[in-house]
Amino acid sequence: MGDADFTWRDYEDHIYEKLSEWAAPGAEVIFDQRLPGKFSGIDRQVDVVVKGRFANVTGEEMTAAVDCKYYTREIDVKKVDEFIGYIEDVQADIGILVTNKGFTPAARRRASRGIDLRVIVAEIDRLPPSYFSSWDEGYYESDYYDGGPGARDQDGATISYFYIDPVGLEYTFDPDRPPEQLDEPVLAGPAQEVSWGDDEARAKCVAAILRHRGGGAEPDPEDVKRVVLELAYWWEDGQTWTLFDGQLTDLGV
């Protein structure tokens, strides 16, 4: 990405290829489109439009508008604000703001709070993994929280399992009436224990997930090791991460 010969057009082409891999089979990935603006009353240019199913989205007819930023510094909160208004105007179900340089912490927080529409901020090589239909079954997700300024408080982390009641999957997607999502706690504790910062902490997290997945049975240490080695690069310590059932099924655990 940092090569002098790597151009803006190369960057957009790279994003197009990544999105084509990420979307479900049969989804449309369309380069350089125009969508009507509901509030602006004008056609808005969209770098990439994706129509179809996406990882961790149950709807059949979802539309994503993708905006590609090729900058020399991180995306700030003002750019995310502008992007949210843009997505509301073109009435996309999902907005994906992609950059080569990352996002400020404030920009990430703004993208994930205070709005009903889905906005994903991502570096292009860290987009969610490819879609598999089995991923509708559920996923494990981390959550990191600040313990606050008190001397006795500690930063902490949790891992929970999120899934949709099987009966709820028998539906036609309606953004205003999604199926009920249930969740179960898997692991919680201080951030230095429930983390992805070293091998011991990684193994502890994976063992807890596989124990939950196996109904309480102790996992095979080789299975724990395999999951850590195969999936470590998707998980960033101190940041929320998601691990889908389908990924574990593909690893045979």
C-alpha positions as CSV (number, residue, x, y, z in Angstrom):
1,M,0.0,0.0,0.0
2,G,2.9,2.4,0.6
3,D,4.6,1.8,-2.7
4,A,5.1,4.9,-4.8
5,D,3.7,3.1,-7.8
6,F,0.5,2.2,-6.0
7,T,-2.2,4.6,-7.3
8,W,-5.7,5.7,-6.2
9,R,-7.1,3.5,-9.0
10,D,-5.0,0.5,-7.8
11,Y,-6.4,1.1,-4.3
12,E,-10.1,1.1,-5.5
13,D,-9.4,-2.0,-7.6
14,H,-7.9,-3.7,-4.5
15,I,-11.0,-2.8,-2.5
16,Y,-13.3,-4.1,-5.2
17,E,-11.5,-7.5,-5.2
18,K,-11.6,-7.7,-1.4
19,L,-15.4,-6.9,-1.3
20,S,-16.0,-9.5,-4.1
21,E,-14.3,-12.1,-1.8
22,W,-16.2,-10.9,1.3
23,A,-19.7,-10.8,0.0
24,A,-21.9,-13.9,-0.2
25,P,-22.0,-16.1,-3.4
26,G,-24.4,-14.4,-5.8
27,A,-24.1,-10.9,-4.4
28,E,-23.6,-8.1,-6.9
29,V,-20.4,-5.9,-6.4
30,I,-20.7,-2.9,-8.7
31,F,-17.9,-0.3,-9.2
32,D,-18.5,3.4,-9.5
33,Q,-22.3,3.8,-9.2
34,R,-24.7,6.7,-8.6
35,L,-27.5,6.4,-6.1
36,P,-30.4,8.9,-5.6
37,G,-30.1,11.1,-2.5
38,K,-33.4,11.1,-0.6
39,F,-32.7,14.3,1.2
40,S,-30.3,16.1,-1.1
41,G,-32.5,15.4,-4.2
42,I,-29.4,14.7,-6.3
43,D,-27.6,11.6,-7.5
44,R,-24.6,10.7,-5.3
45,Q,-21.5,8.9,-6.6
46,V,-20.7,5.7,-4.7
47,D,-17.3,4.0,-5.1
48,V,-18.7,0.5,-4.8
49,V,-22.2,-0.8,-4.3
50,V,-22.7,-4.3,-2.9
51,K,-26.2,-5.9,-3.1
52,G,-26.8,-9.2,-1.4
53,R,-25.9,-11.0,1.8
54,F,-23.0,-10.1,4.2
55,A,-21.1,-11.7,7.0
56,N,-23.3,-11.6,10.2
57,V,-26.3,-10.1,8.3
58,T,-29.3,-12.3,7.8
59,G,-31.1,-10.2,5.2
60,E,-31.3,-11.4,1.6
61,E,-31.7,-8.0,0.0
62,M,-29.2,-5.7,1.7
63,T,-27.4,-2.8,0.0
64,A,-24.0,-1.5,1.1
65,A,-22.5,1.7,-0.1
66,V,-18.7,1.7,0.1
67,D,-16.6,4.8,0.3
68,C,-12.8,4.4,-0.3
69,K,-10.4,6.9,1.3
70,Y,-6.8,6.9,0.2
71,Y,-5.2,9.3,2.7
72,T,-1.9,10.1,4.3
73,R,-3.3,10.2,7.8
74,E,-6.0,8.6,9.9
75,I,-9.7,9.3,9.3
76,D,-11.0,11.7,12.0
77,V,-14.5,11.9,13.6
78,K,-15.5,14.7,11.2
79,K,-15.1,12.4,8.2
80,V,-17.2,9.7,9.9
81,D,-19.9,12.3,10.6
82,E,-19.9,13.2,6.9
83,F,-20.1,9.6,5.9
84,I,-23.0,8.9,8.2
85,G,-25.0,11.7,6.6
86,Y,-24.0,10.4,3.1
87,I,-25.3,6.9,3.9
88,E,-28.6,8.3,5.3
89,D,-29.0,10.3,2.1
90,V,-28.5,7.3,-0.3
91,Q,-30.6,5.1,2.0
92,A,-28.1,2.2,2.1
93,D,-28.6,-0.6,4.7
94,I,-24.9,-0.7,5.4
95,G,-22.2,1.9,5.0
96,I,-18.6,0.7,4.8
97,L,-15.9,3.4,5.1
98,V,-12.5,2.0,4.1
99,T,-9.1,3.7,4.5
100,N,-5.5,2.8,4.0
101,K,-4.4,4.6,7.1
102,G,-6.8,3.7,9.9
103,F,-9.2,5.7,12.1
104,T,-8.8,7.8,15.2
105,P,-10.4,6.4,18.4
106,A,-13.0,9.1,18.3
107,A,-13.9,8.2,14.7
108,R,-14.4,4.5,15.6
109,R,-16.6,5.4,18.6
110,R,-18.7,7.7,16.4
111,A,-19.2,5.0,13.8
112,S,-20.5,2.5,16.4
113,R,-22.8,4.6,18.5
114,G,-25.9,6.9,18.2
115,I,-27.2,5.7,14.9
116,D,-29.6,3.0,13.7
117,L,-28.0,2.3,10.4
118,R,-24.9,0.0,10.2
119,V,-21.6,1.7,9.6
120,I,-18.4,-0.3,9.3
121,V,-15.0,1.3,9.5
122,A,-12.2,-0.9,8.3
123,E,-8.7,-1.0,6.9
124,I,-9.1,-2.8,3.6
125,D,-7.1,-5.9,4.6
126,R,-9.0,-6.2,7.9
127,L,-12.5,-6.4,6.4
128,P,-14.8,-9.1,8.1
129,P,-14.1,-12.6,6.7
130,S,-16.0,-14.1,3.9
131,Y,-19.6,-15.0,4.2
132,F,-20.8,-18.6,4.9
133,S,-24.5,-19.4,5.5
134,S,-23.7,-21.4,8.6
135,W,-22.6,-18.1,10.3
136,D,-26.3,-17.2,10.8
137,E,-26.1,-19.7,13.7
138,G,-24.2,-17.5,16.0
139,Y,-20.9,-15.8,16.8
140,Y,-18.6,-15.0,19.8
141,E,-17.8,-11.4,20.4
142,S,-15.4,-9.6,22.8
143,D,-16.1,-6.3,24.6
144,Y,-13.4,-4.3,26.2
145,Y,-14.4,-1.6,28.8
146,D,-12.6,1.1,30.8
147,G,-12.6,0.5,34.5
148,G,-12.6,4.3,35.2
149,P,-10.2,6.5,37.1
150,G,-10.6,4.9,40.5
151,A,-7.5,3.2,42.0
152,R,-9.5,0.0,42.7
153,D,-11.1,-0.2,39.3
154,Q,-9.6,-2.2,36.5
155,D,-10.0,-2.3,32.8
156,G,-11.9,-5.4,31.8
157,A,-13.1,-7.6,29.0
158,T,-15.9,-10.0,28.3
159,I,-16.6,-12.7,25.7
160,S,-20.3,-13.5,24.9
161,Y,-22.0,-15.8,22.5
162,F,-24.7,-14.1,20.3
163,Y,-27.2,-16.1,18.3
164,I,-30.7,-15.9,16.8
165,D,-33.4,-18.3,18.0
166,P,-33.8,-20.8,15.2
167,V,-37.4,-19.9,14.9
168,G,-36.4,-16.3,14.3
169,L,-34.4,-17.3,11.2
170,E,-37.6,-18.3,9.4
171,Y,-38.4,-14.8,8.2
172,T,-38.0,-12.2,5.4
173,F,-35.6,-9.5,6.6
174,D,-37.2,-6.2,7.6
175,P,-34.8,-3.6,9.0
176,D,-37.5,-2.4,11.4
177,R,-38.3,-5.9,12.7
178,P,-35.2,-7.9,13.0
179,P,-35.4,-11.3,14.8
180,E,-34.6,-11.5,18.5
181,Q,-30.9,-11.9,19.2
182,L,-30.0,-13.8,22.3
183,D,-26.7,-13.8,24.1
184,E,-24.9,-15.9,26.7
185,P,-21.8,-15.0,28.8
186,V,-18.7,-17.0,28.1
187,L,-15.8,-15.3,29.9
188,A,-15.2,-12.1,31.9
189,G,-12.4,-10.7,33.9
190,P,-9.6,-8.1,34.0
191,A,-8.3,-7.0,30.7
192,Q,-4.9,-8.5,31.3
193,E,-6.5,-12.0,31.8
194,V,-9.2,-11.8,29.1
195,S,-7.1,-10.4,26.3
196,W,-5.4,-11.3,23.0
197,G,-2.1,-9.8,24.1
198,D,0.0,-13.0,24.6
199,D,-0.1,-16.7,24.0
200,E,-1.4,-17.6,27.4
201,A,-4.2,-15.1,27.3
202,R,-5.1,-16.2,23.7
203,A,-5.3,-19.9,24.8
204,K,-7.5,-19.0,27.7
205,C,-10.0,-17.1,25.5
206,V,-10.1,-19.9,22.9
207,A,-10.4,-22.6,25.6
208,A,-13.4,-20.8,27.1
209,I,-15.0,-20.5,23.7
210,L,-14.5,-24.2,22.8
211,R,-15.7,-25.2,26.3
212,H,-18.9,-23.2,25.7
213,R,-19.2,-24.7,22.2
214,G,-18.8,-28.2,23.6
215,G,-21.4,-27.9,26.3
216,G,-18.8,-27.6,29.1
217,A,-16.4,-30.4,28.0
218,E,-12.7,-29.6,28.3
219,P,-11.3,-28.9,24.8
220,D,-8.4,-30.8,23.2
221,P,-5.3,-28.7,23.7
222,E,-4.4,-29.3,20.0
223,D,-7.8,-27.8,19.0
224,V,-7.0,-24.7,21.1
225,K,-3.6,-24.3,19.5
226,R,-5.1,-24.7,16.0
227,V,-7.7,-22.0,16.6
228,V,-5.1,-19.6,18.0
229,L,-2.8,-20.2,15.1
230,E,-5.4,-19.9,12.4
231,L,-7.5,-17.0,13.7
232,A,-5.1,-14.8,15.7
233,Y,-4.6,-12.3,13.0
234,W,-8.4,-11.4,13.0
235,W,-8.3,-10.4,16.7
236,E,-6.7,-7.2,17.9
237,D,-6.1,-6.8,21.6
238,G,-8.1,-4.1,23.2
239,Q,-10.5,-3.9,20.2
240,T,-13.8,-5.7,19.8
241,W,-13.5,-8.8,17.7
242,T,-16.0,-11.4,16.4
243,L,-15.5,-15.1,15.8
244,F,-18.2,-16.9,13.8
245,D,-19.5,-20.4,14.3
246,G,-18.7,-21.1,10.7
247,Q,-15.0,-20.3,11.2
248,L,-14.8,-22.9,14.0
249,T,-16.7,-25.4,12.0
250,D,-14.3,-25.0,9.1
251,L,-11.5,-25.8,11.5
252,G,-13.2,-29.0,12.7
253,V,-13.8,-27.8,16.3
